Amino acid sequence: QLVESGGGLVQPGGSLRLSCLASGFTFSNYAMGWYRQAPGNQRELVAVISNARSTNYATSVKGRFTISRDNTKNTVYLQMNSLKPEDTAVYYCWSPILWGQGTQVTVSS
């Protein structure tokens, strides 16, 4: 399973770090990623990291968000800086075989 944590309410310009703890599969063998879905919108890819640690980002978050992984902890992270109101969404941890349940991120003053 994938269990996210770290969401919450933050002011514009602030930072949050999301974590996703994986279990039940060989974490180090798989690419991992983060998606998000805002109300009324389709779920969209935010960032992905391969098992070799190469990364890709959505254009809208490039330069502000950083995805990383710790294979010793079976955890993938999403460091989100310079947050904007349009980053408000439910953020989902993704693997090729499982989805997390989502964690709410709200950016508002």
Secondary structure, DSSP 4 states (H G I P E B T S, - for coil): -EEEE--EEE-TT--EEEEEEE-SS-GGGS-EEEEEE-TTS--EEEEEE-TT--EEE-TTTTTTEEEEEETTTTEEEEEE-S--GGG-EEEEEE-SS-B---EEEEE--
